[in-house]
Amino acid sequence: MWARGPVLGWPARAARKGKLKVRFNVHSGLMKQSIGRFLVALAGLTLCGGEVARAGDILPPCGRGLPGSTYQLWNFSNNANPASPDAVTNTNGAPTAQVVLGTGAESWINSNFLFGTNQGIWDLGRFGTMTLSIPGVPASSGWKYVALQVQQVLGGGTPVTGLASVFVSGATLVSSQLATNNPGNFGANWVVGQTLWRLDPDPGGPATVVITATTNGSAIDQVIADAWVANGDNGDQFQPCWRGGAGTTYQNWSFHTSVGTAVPPEQGNNPATATINLGLGGLGWYDFEPGVGCKQGFWDLGNGGAIQATVPGAAGTPTSYKYVQVQVVRYADGFVFATPPSVAVTAGTGTITQMGGITSLPWTTGANGQWYVDKTVWRVTPDTGPVTVTVTAPAFGAWVDQLVVDTISLDPVCPSNQVLYADSGICGKTNVTWTLPAPDGCVITNATSTPPSGSTFPVGVSIVTNRFFDSLGGQQVCTFTVTVTDNQLPVITTCPPDLVLTNNPLICGAVATFAAFAEDNCTVTNLAYSHASGSTFPLGLTTVNVVATDAAGNNSATCSFTVRVVDASGDALAPCWRGSPLTTFQQWVFSTSDDTPAPELVSNAGTPSATVTLGSGGLGWYDQESGLPCRQGFWDLGAGGTIVGAVPTPAGSAAASQYVRVQVVYLTGGLVFPNPPQVSVVLGTNAVTAVGTPETSVLSVVNAGTWMVQKTVWKVVPAGGTATVTVTGAAGGAFIDQVVVDTLVVEPVACPDNLVANADSGLCDKTNVTWAALPTVDGCLIKSATDSPASGSTFPVGVTTVTRTIVDAENQTNTCTFTVTILDVEPPVISPVAATQAQPYLGTVNVAGCANPAVQGVVNLTVTVTDPCAVAVPVLALTNGSNGELASFVNQAPAGTYHYTWTVSDTTAPGTWNVTVTATDGANASTATTTVCVNTTQIAGQVELQGFLGTGTVPPHSRAVTFVATETTPSITNILKSWTVPLTNTSGAVFNYTLTDVPPDTTHLSAKTAWNLRRKLPVSFTGPNGTANFTGAALLKGGDLDGSNLIDAVDNGLLRDNYDTANVADLDGNGVVNAVDNGILRDNYGQTGDSP
C-alpha cells in the first residue's frame, strides 16, 4: 500500500507514466508549463492542510475543516479498548478504535526506551488488527473521502513492506504518502503513512478502517482519521434560482473518473454527456492533487483542448427562449494558467446572445495559484431544443476541475383574446381581468400589461401588450386583443311633452319647437323626428314620433307626443301674476265638441273641468266658420245656456284670501248678440265679492260682428276649495269662443315678529332698529310695500307700534302691525354718597363712612345719579337697627346732583346708621350705601377766666381752652377725650362752650388755659346733654404762665419779663401786661390746679 520515494505526489506519478520526459521535448512554451506544474506538485507536500498538527499530524488533509467534515485523533494515552479518540470533531456519533492483538503482541505500552520519547503505543503482534469506526451522515448524492495518518515504528533497515497495511471498507485508494516524523532508539524511526480513500457513492453511515500488522508485527503510536463528503467538488457557486423548476435542466460534471467520452454528469436531472478532447501538451485526467487545493478529478486540457457538453432539450414555441448558465472551475496561477478557457454555446438555428460578461469567483487556494469559478449566461432565441457547451483551453492550456450547466426554457403564456359586451350604461367594459404568471423573483421577476389587468376598455378592439421580465435581464413581449361590443339600445330619456300652442292668426297655425333627449352607453348619433322642430303646425292635433340611433346602429323604442294648435287669443287680459306660487291657470278654447271639455291650456295641480248646457235656440259647438275666419271651436249657447267651470284652487292658510279672475271671449253682433254674457263665481259658503267693475277689450272685428273679451275679478275669503265659474248666455243668446280662469291665493300680510332690543349704551333709545326687509315690490304681486316707522329708524325706550301696508296684485290694501320694544337695561349709576356736618370748633367735617362722627345738628347729604333715561328723585333712607328715617330732599342742582338734610337730635339713636340711596329710571333701580356714625352726647356750659375783661372791641378776644373728659371713680380716673377749643369774647370774664362727640362714659370734665390753673367738675347729664359751668367759685384762676398747673416764682418771673407787653401773662385780656395781671398772679401765688 505504500509507494516508495521521498516525494509521492503528482511528479512521481507523471514520471511513472513517462510523461515528464515528453514535457521536456516540446517547445519552450510547453517547457514553461511543465516547470510550473512541477513546482506546484512540490509545494503540495507542505501546503495541503494549511496547518501543522501535533505529533504525527504531519500530513493533514486539505478536506479538514470543510462543512460536515469529521476529525478524530487517537493518541492512545491509556490502555482502553475499544479506545475513544483523544480529540474529536464529529456530530454524527462516537468514533471508536477496537484492537485485536496478534501473535506475540505485547499489548499497550506506556513507554519504552526503544521508542524514544513517544508514549502510549499498541504492539499489535503479528497480523494483529486495529479497527476504526467513524460515524458519518446518512447517504448523500456525493462521495466521501477518508484520509488516514498512521504513525508507527519502522526499525533500522527494515523494508517498507514491514509497515502495517491500511484498508477502508468499500473504498478506492486515491493516494498514499510516507514521511519520517522523528527517530527512536537503536536505529528505529517513527514514520507517518498517509492514505486517501474515496467511497463513491457515499453509502452513508460510519466508515470502517482496518489497520493490519505485518508478519513481523507492528507498533502503532497514533492514528488520525479525517472524513468529508464531496458533492461535485463544491464548485457550484452560482446556483441559479430557477434550478429544479419547470422547464429546467441541471448537469454537474465533477470529473471524478478518468472517462473522457460521453461522460455523464455526476449530478443532474438530464441525460447530458460531455466529451474531452485533449490539445497539444494536455496530460489528461488527474485523480487527486493536494498541492492544488484539494481537488479530485480534473482535466489538463493542453493547448486548445476542449470539453464539449451536449445538453438535451425539447424545442419550444417560436416565442420561447432558453437561458444557458455555464460554470467552469479552472486553475489560475498568473504564470502558466493566466488566461481562462473560453466558453461557447451553440443551439441549432437559435440566435445565441451572451448576457453580460464573465463573473469570476475565487474559490479555493492551491500552491502558487487559485481555483476560480467562471460563470457565463447565454440566451438562445428561440428555444430550438438541445444546446452544446464548449469549454476551450487557451494557448498555455487549462486545468478544469468542474463544469456545471443549467438551462431553463421560458415561454410565458399570453392570455387569450377576449370578446365581451359593454357594461350596462357604460361605453366600455370595466374591470377586464386576465392572469399573468406570478412574479417569483427568479424566472419571472415582473410581468406587466399595458393597459393593466382590471382596466376599463372602450367599445371596439383594444390591443394589450404584455412583457415578462426575468432575473437575467431578458424579457418577452406578447399581445392579445380585448373586443368590447355595444349591444345596448339607446333610451329616449326625455320625450317632449304634449304641446298646446296658441294660434298665430297671420299663418293660421303655430311654429312648434321641441327637443327630445336620448342617452346611450356610447354615443347617440341621430334623433329622427316625423315632424321637424320649427315646423308650422295647423290648427288642431298632430302626432310627432321620435327614434334615437347610436353608433352601433341600435335603435331606441319610439316616443310619441302631440302638438295641438289652439286659438288662445282670448287671453288678452292675462294677469301679471300667472305662474306665481299658489296660482292656477286654465283656458278653455273648446277645440273639440265635447260638452264636458277639459281646458286645453292648464297649470293646475287639480283637474279643472267644465260642463256646457245649451239654452233656448242654442245650436251647440262650431268647429270653424268662414264668416269667423281662423277661429276654431266655439259654442252657440242660446239664451240662458251656460258653461259651468269647476276650478280646484290651492289651499292657503286659514287667514288667506283668493282672487278669481275670469276672461270670457264672446261675439257681439249688434241686433243678434247685443248683450255680453253674465259671469258669476261661487266657492262653497266662502264669501265672494266682486273686485272693481268688468273690463272689456276688442279682440277682432269680423264679418259677423266683433269678438270681445270681458274680464271680471272676484275675491274669495277664505281661500281654498273648488271655485265654480258660471258663464250664462244673455237673452239674445251668446257665441262663446274661450273662457280663461286664473286664481291666486293671497296670504295675509306677514309682519315681522315683535322686536325687543336693548337701548344703545348711554342712550335712552335704540338707533338703527332693523328687521327683515319688506317684500320685494315687483309691480305685480306686490304693487307697493311700506313700514311706518321704517326699518332703520331710532326707537325710544318703551313700546312703539309699526304698521306694514301692502298693496297686492289686484290693488287691494292689506296691513299688519308689530311692536318694537326698547328696553332700558342700564341702571342708574350712583356716585358715592357725600355726608358733611358743620360742627362746633371744627367747621364742616366729613361724616360719610364714619370718617367722623355726626353730632347733634344737621347732616347735609349729596348724591349724584347718572342715567341716559329720566330718573326719579332718589330716596335716601337711614336705618339703625329698628330705627329708620328718611332724609329730606332739598333740591337738584345741577341736574343729576341731589341734596338732602338729616337732623341729628338728642333723641336720635347713637351708633352706626346705614345710609341707602335708591335711584330708579322706571326700568332699573340702583342702590348705593354709606354709613354715618352718630354720637349725640355733648356737654355745654360756661367758662369764667379770673379777672378777664377783654378789650371790649371787635374782633373778639380769643382764648384757647383745653377740656379733658374723664371717667372718674373713687379708685381710678380714665382720660377719655380732650378738646382744645378757641373761646372768644368781646368783654366780660365768661365764655360759652359746647363740646360734642363726648364719650358716653364721661363723668367729669376739666378745663384749663395756657395761663389759668385747671379746674375739674362733675358733669350733670340729662339724656345725652351734659352741663358743667366753670364759673363763680369754679372759675379758672389765673397766673399759671408756664403751664405747670402751679403758680410759683417761675410764673412771677415770666410776668415780670413780659411786663408792659402783650405776649405772655395778659391775664385780664386788656392787651397789655400790667399791675392788674400782676395782682391776679399774686393773689393765687402758691396755688395748684386740679388734676385732669
MARLUMBA-399899 format. One record per residue (C-alpha): x, y, z. Coordinates in steps of 0.02 Angstrom, whole numbers, plus 50000, padded with zeros to 5 digits. Example, Ala and Ser with C-alpha at 12.3 -4.5 7.8 and 13.67 -1.06 7.14 Angstrom:
BEGIN
506154977550390 506844994750357 
***
This chain:
BEGIN
500005000050000 501435011650021 502345019849872 504215022349877 505175038549860 505325054549959 504035063449853 502475053349815 501375066549735 500965070749556 502755071849490 503065054049543 501535047949453 501965058149300 503695050549296 502965033149306 501845037049157 503345043049056 502535059849030 503815070449120 505105066448987 503885070848849 503585087848927 505425092448905 505405087648721 504135100748667 504445118948628 504985130948762 503215137148798 502665119848849 504255117848948 503705133049045 502065124349084 502915108849147 504095118249260 502625127449338 501665111649366 503145103249444 503345117449567 501525115949612 501715097549645 503235100049754 502285112949858 500865100849885 501775091850023 501775106950136 500275116950081 498895104050080 498145106050252 498605123750291 499075119050472 500385109650573 499635097250697 500415089850850 501445073750847 501005062750698 499855075050612 501185079850487 500145076550330 498475084650370 497205082750227 496515097850137 494735092350173 494895095250358 493755108950422 492585108550273 490725109550317 490145092550380 491895085550395 492425074850544 494095073650634 494675060650760 496395058650842 496915043150941 498485046051048 498145030051149 498605038451311 497885023551405 497515005251375 495645007451345 495004995051217 493964999751124 494785016951131 493925033551107 494875047151015 495845059451121 495245073651009 493685073050903 492555083850795 491085073050746 489245077150771 488675060750696 489165049250841 490605042550945 492095035850847 492975020450919 494595010450892 494484991650927 496134982450947 496294963650914 498034957750961 499004945550854 500334932750895 501744939151003 500874955651043 501434965051197 499794974651201 499784992851258 501455000151308 501545016551401 503375019951356 504945010751304 506705016851279 506695008451109 505305020451055 506145036451107 505035049351188 503405042951115 502115036551240 500525026251226 500905012851095 499954997551040 501054982450996 499834973150885 500894957450862 500894947550703 499334950950597 498504960050742 497164972550689 496504989350741 494754993050675 494125011050674 492275015350665 492005033350606 490155039050613 489545048950463 487985057250394 486645047050304 486895042650121 487105057850007 487155060849821 489045064049827 490525053649883 491555052650039 493425054650067 494305046250213 496085052350248 497145042150370 498815045950454 499545031050547 501125034050649 502085017750679 503835012250715 504995006850575 506594998050631 508265002350556 508504993750390 506764986450392 505984986850217 504394996850177 503424980750169 503634979550355 502334993350382 500574989050438 499304989250297 497795001150295 496134997150213 494455006650208 492974995350180 492144998050010 493325012249963 494565015249824 496335020849866 496655038049792 498425041649852 499725036949982 501245045450059 502555040850187 503575052850292 504785051250437 504195060050592 505565058050724 506865044850765 506795031850903 508255022550978 509375009150904 509015014450726 507135013950741 506125028350664 504355034350685 503545036350515 501845042950464 500955034250323 499535044350243 498235036350131 496725044550048 495195033950007 493595037749910 491895029849942 490915032849782 489485034249801 489415038649983 488455024350066 488135034950218 488355029850399 490025025050479 491625021650383 492605006350436 494505007050434 495564991350465 497414992750508 498304975750497 500024971950567 501374963550460 502054946150486 503374953850596 502114963650695 501794982350703 501844995750839 500535009450820 500805025950914 499475037250841 498035036850715 497215052150639 495645049950533 494805063850433 493225061350332 492195073050225 490845071850095 491135079149922 489705084049808 490375089349641 491935096849713 490855111349780 491225122249629 489355125149602 489435142649674 488205151649560 486685140749580 485295148949480 483685152449573 482695143049441 483625126449459 482405112249483 480925121949416 479825118049268 480745118049102 482475117249181 483935105349165 485415103449280 487045094249246 488595094749354 490205086449291 491455084549433 492565072749329 492975061449473 493325047349349 494515046849201 493155042949074 493385055448931 491995051148808 490115052948834 490435057149015 488785058649110 488675072049243 488905066149421 487395076349470 485905082349370 484175078749305 484535077249119 485425063549016 486795075148957 488545069648906 490245077748894 491725073248785 493515078348825 494695081948681 496495084948736 497535097948649 499405099348624 500295095348787 498705090248876 499115077449012 497315071749033 496425067249193 497115069249368 496345059749508 496915069749659 498205083349685 498345090249863 499535103549804 498195112249702 496865114549833 496105097849875 495395094949703 494955077349647 494665073449466 495155087349346 495725088149165 497345095149098 496675100048927 498275106348849 498395119348712 496685120848627 495975105948716 494105106448745 492675099348846 491095098248742 489485095348837 487875090848747 486315095548843 484695087748775 483085097748775 481425099048684 481145113448564 479955127048620 478735137948526 479315151548408 479095164048550 480085153948678 481875156748731 483135147548835 484465152848959 486065142748975 487125145949128 488875138649125 490045137249275 491845132049242 493025128449388 494795131749322 496525134449395 497495150749378 499245154349439 499695170449349 501135161549267 500625146549162 498735147149178 498505165849166 497125165449034 495465156949072 494715144648949 493385151448833 491565146048837 490425144748685 488615139248668 487785133048508 485975128048482 485405123248308 484635138148219 484345148148379 485155165048399 486445164948539 486715180348645 487895181348791 487035190048937 488385201049012 490185195849036 491085182949139 490825182649326 492335175249416 492355169849596 493995164949684 493595148249760 494975137949840 496835140949852 498165129549784 500035130749784 500585146049686 498825148449620 496955149849644 495455139949584 494115151049507 492295148249462 491885157149299 490045159949262 489325164749094 487495165949043 486845163748865 485165166648787 484505155748644 483095163348543 482005154048502 482245138448606 482705125648473 483005111448596 484725103948630 486215115248664 488075111948655 489265119848779 491105120148730 492505124648851 494135127648756 495855129448835 496955144148782 498725142948711 499535137748876 498205125148917 496965124349060 496585113949212 494685111649225 494025103649383 492145105349361 490825110249233 489055114749287 487725118449156 485955124349197 484625127849067 482885134649077 481625136048937 480455150848954 478865153148857 477645163348964 475875160348906 475005175548836 473175177448892 471855172948763 470895185748662 469305191448748 467625196248671 466475205048793 464885215248800 464935233048866 464345235649044 462605242449069 462615261149047 464455261949000 465265263148829 466525250348880 466885235848993 467545239149167 468715228149265 469265217249121 470465205049200 471665191549149 473025181949235 474885183849204 476195172149276 476525177249454 478255185149481 479335173349582 480875184349593 481805172249482 481055165049324 479885179749313 480385194949411 478995205549342 477535203749224 476635219049156 475185222649043 474825238848953 473465243048991 473485233249154 472265219749207 470715227249287 470675241849163 469135248449077 469115245048889 468095255448767 466915248148640 467955241548496 469565231648483 470995235748601 472735227948600 473535222948765 475425221848765 476205210148894 478015209948949 478805196249052 480455200749137 481665187849205 483085188849330 484395188849193 483805204949113 482815196948973 481025199948927 479685192648813 478305202748731 476625196048676 474945203748635 473125199048641 471525208348600 470025213848702 468475216448595 467025225448678 465345225148587 463925237748614 462265228348618 461275241248717 459855251048638 459805269948654 458485276248775 457485292148744 457585299548917 456565314948879 455125313448760 454405330848727 452765333448819 451145335648726 451145353548666 449675365248660 450135380648559 449195396348527 448675400648352 449595413948255 448225422548154 449485427748021 449855409647975 448305401748050 449395389348141 450905389048254 452755385348242 453195371448365 454945369148433 455395354248537 456845342948577 456945325148631 458455319248731 459175301948720 460545292948813 461625278448763 463035269448846 464065275648698 463515289548583 461825294048510 462185297848328 460455302848271 458725308248332 457435306148194 455785316048206 454245312748099 453945331548102 455435342848121 455575355148261 455245372548196 453885366748076 452215375548061 450795365248135 448995368448081 447535371548197 447055355248279 448035339748338 449625332448259 450615317148322 452535317548315 453605301548327 455455301148379 456755287148362 458585287748425 460035278248343 461775275048418 463475272448337 463225253648335 461605255348237 460475251048382 458765259648376 457785265148527 455945262448560 454845275748479 454235290148583 452675299948531 451915316448580 450575327948510 450555346048455 448875354448473 448695371848398 447285381448478 446645398948460 447125406248629 446925424448579 445595426448711 446925427648846 447095446148808 446995452248988 448145439649069 448655443649247 450465447649279 450475435349424 450095419949321 451325406049359 451745412549532 451595400949682 449825396449735 449085401049565 448115390949439 447795393949256 446555385749141 445985390848968 444575382648876 444705385848689 443415372448651 444445364148514 443275348948517 441405346548527 441495338348698 440155346348808 441185342148963 442805348948898 444455349648990 445465365548969 446705364648828 447935375748919 448115372149101 449265374049250 448365366649397 448815352949520 446995347949516 445885343349370 444825357849310 443285353349208 441805361649125 440015357249077 439105365248930 437205366448939 436305373948790 434925386448815 433465391548706 433995392348524 435735386048559 436495377048409 437965369448502 439795368148450 440555375148292 442245369548226 442595383848105 441525396248011 442015405447854 441245421147922 442315419248077 444005415647994 445435406748082 444455403948242 444185385948286 442985379148415 441595389748495 439895386848574 438205394048521 437425393448695 435745400948654 434765411248780 435145405848958 436365392548906 437815390249024 439625384949033 440005379749211 441845377549253 442465368449409 444185375049456 445145366949601 446155380049693 447615377949811 447335380049996 448195393750090 448225397450275 446635399750371 446805418550351 447215418250166 446065425550032 445945421449849 445675430549685 444735422549541 444995431349376 443855426649229 444055431149046 442645426748925 442815428548735 441125431448655 440415438048491 439365453548490 438385456848333 437305471748365 435505465648348 435935447148364 437015447348520 436785464548594 437225459848774 438775451548846 438615435148942 438475435349131 439865428649243 439715422849423 440895414349546 440405403249692 441575393949811 440585384049937 439995395150078 441505406350067 441195424950049 441375430449869 441415448749819 441725456949651 443305467449641 443065482749535 441975482849379 442045471649225 443325476749094 443115473348908 444275474048759 444055471448572 444975456548501 444505456948317 443145463048201 442455450248077 441035449647952 439805442948079 440215455048217 441565459048344 442495446948456 442645454348630 443495448848790 442715452948959 443725452149122 442975450849295 443895448849461 443205440849619 443875439749795 443525424049898 443775422850086 444455411050145 445495403250007 445465385049953 444215373049878 443435371749706 442805387649628 441275386549518 441345398949374 439715400749275 439565409549107 437745412349059 437145417448887 436115433448880 434295433948824 434825435648643 435995420748657 437885420248652 439355413948547 440695409048674 442395405648599 443525404648753 443465405148943 445055408949041 445115407049230 446605412049339 446625410149528 447845417149655 447965413649841 448485429049938 449165426250111 448865439850238 450235452450257 451635444650356 452365456050485 454005452750573 453895446050748 453815458950885 455545465350919 456335467851087 458025476251097 459085485051225 459365503451214 461055508651148 462375511051279 462255528351354 460625532251261 458785531551307 458365524551135 458965512151005 459655518450842 459545509250677 458245496450729 458045484850581 457015469750538 456775458350390 456625467850229 454925471750159 454285460050024 455035464749857 453935476449759 453805468049591 452425478849517 451305463749506 451015452949658 451565467449767 451225484649698 451925493749849 452555489650024 452905501650168 453275500950354 452915515550468 454075519350555 455315512250431 456645499450466 458225508150523 457315521250625 457765526250801 456555520050932 456375527051108 456335516451264 454595509051277 453395500951154 453135507850978 451895500650853 452465498450672 451155497050534 451535487450374 450485491550219 450485480650062 449545484349900 449265467449815 449075461349637 447295467249623 447655484249704 446915479049870 447695486150027 448225474450168 449005479150334 449775471450488 450635478250641 452025473250756 452875481450903 454625487050938 455035486951123 456615495651178 457215490851349 458205501951464 459465489751533 460665502251604 460315505151788 460635522251860 462435524951912 462555532252087 464105541252144 464755538452320 463605546852447 464355562552523 463875566952704 464515582552794 464075591952952 464525609053023 465165605253197 465705617253337 467525622553328 467835610153184 466895618153043 466215606552907 466775588852931 466545572952827 465435560752918 465195548552771 465815531252802 466035535652986 467545546052940 466995557253085 465505555253200 463935565053170 463355575153319 461785584253360 461385595753215 461015594953029 461915582552917 462005587552734 461945572952611 462325574052425 462215560652290 462485561452101 461485549851988 461805547551801 460665538251680 460295540351494 458445540051536 457455550551660 457735546451842 456515549651984 457145558952138 458155545752231 457575540352402 458865542052541 458445531052690 459395529352854 459235514452968 459945509753137 459275493253193 457415495653205 457585514353186 457285521453016 457175539052946 457135547252776 458235561452731 457345577252673 457565581352489 458155599252467 458445601652282 459315595452124 460715606752071 461485604551950 460465591651857 460835574251922 461515580452089 460285578352231 460435586952401 459655580952565 459695585352751 459525574652904 459385581853078 460255573053219 459375577453381 459625572453561 458315558953527 459255551553379 459875534253420 461755534253436 462815521653340 463035517253158 461685522453037 461625513952866 461275526252729 460465518552572 460135528452414 458895520552293 458795527852117 457605521451981 457355526051799 455695517051783 456505500951721 458015498451830 458465502652008 460165505252085 460725507452262 462225514952347 462635514352530 463705522652660 463685524152848 463555538352970 464115535553149 463085546153269 463615551953443 462325563553519 463195565253686 463775583153714 464245594653858 463815613253860 464175626653988 465205642154031 466995645354073 467455660454179 469265666654174 469785675454333 469955694254308 469645693154120 468985709254049 469345708153865 469635722753752 467815726653729 468075728353543 467825717853388 468595706153336 468265696353494 469685691753605 470035673153596 470705661153724 471075642653692 470345631353825 470825613053841 469435601853905 469765584153963 468345571553984 468675558054111 467835543454190 468205546454373 467795534554513 468465533954691 469795521854633 470285526954457 470245541054332 470205536754146 470535550654023 469285548053884 469505562753767 470195580453762 469685595753664 470665611653636 469425624353576 469545643253548 468325652853655 468015670653605 467275685353695 467235704053674 467055708453858 466735700354023 467545685154102 466265671954049 466405661453887 465095649353821 465615632253755 464845616553682 465815600153668 465175586853550 465615568553522 465775566353708 466205548553759 464655540653840 465645535353995 466135553354039 465825558054223 466955573254242 467625587254137 469145598154171 469605614654089 471245623954077 472005637953978 473825641753946 473855654554090 472495647654206 472515633254328 471505617654285 469775615954360 468875598854361 466995597454384 465715583354381 464575583354229 462715583254252 461835573654109 460035574654054 459905561653921 461365564353804 461545582553858 462795586453995 463165602654089 464745608854176 464955627554218 466685633654263 466055649854339 465955658254507 466875648154635 467325635854497 468125648754386 469845646154313 471135655154418 472485664954326 474375665154343 474975648054280 476025655854147 477195640954119 475775628254108 476395618254255 474685619454341 475615627854487 475805646454515 477555649654576 479105660454555 479325654454378 477645661754333 478065677754425 479695679254329 478795676854163 477565690454207 478955702254258 479935698354099 478435702253991 477825717254088 477065730553975 476965718153830 475535708353760 476485692253728 476355682453890 475395684954052 473985696253988 472825687854113 471435700654104 471435701453915 471585720153902 473035718953780 474505723053897 475355715254048 475205726954193 474865728254377 473135720454361 473895704854290 475215705254425 473875706854557 472955691454491 474535681254496 474985687454668 473265683054737 473445664954676 475285662854712 475675645754776 474025637854720 473905621654620 472565617054492 471525601054489 472175585654407 471275580554247 
***
